[in-house]
Each structure stands twice: as C-alpha cells, then as structure tokens.
Amino acid sequence: MTVPEFDAELDARGLFCPEPVMMLHNRINDVEPGHLLRVVATDPSTTRDIPRFCQFLGHELVKEEEQGGEFVFLIRRGEA
C-alpha cells in the first residue's frame, strides 16, 4: 500500500471560470495548514487563476502540470 502524496483532493473537471477557484477557496479551508490539496481541472484559465490565488492568499503552489488535457495542481495550505 502506497502513501498518497496529498491529504485532500478537489475535482473541478468540467467547470469553467470562476467556479474552480470559488470551489478551491472553500475546499482549502478544510485542509490543515501545511497539508497538501490536489486540484484537478480542465479549464485552461486555472493555469493563471490558481497560481494567483495561492500567491494572494499565502498558499504554496508545490506542483503544477498538465496530464492528458487535465491541469493538476498540488497546493500546500498556508498558515492564514
């Protein structure tokens, strides 16, 4: 059995701006500070919006990649 590389996940596939970031804003509050949230989205605007969200609210964007038309983000929740 492998240990997951994240603590929680948000599936925002099929949603368009501003829904993925609105959902992220709510979901990140369910994650303990320092823990990791994995976000999967299909809207290309998330590649702009999610990094800005993290920068503005003090979360760390640990990883960002595209996998077969899906955008995958790994976010470490900040202390605030």
Secondary structure as UniProt FT lines:
FT   STRAND          8..12
FT   TURN            13..14
FT   TURN            17..18
FT   HELIX           19..27
FT   HELIX           28..30
FT   TURN            33..34
FT   STRAND          36..41
FT   TURN            44..45
FT   HELIX           46..57
FT   STRAND          60..67
FT   TURN            68..69
FT   STRAND          70..76
//
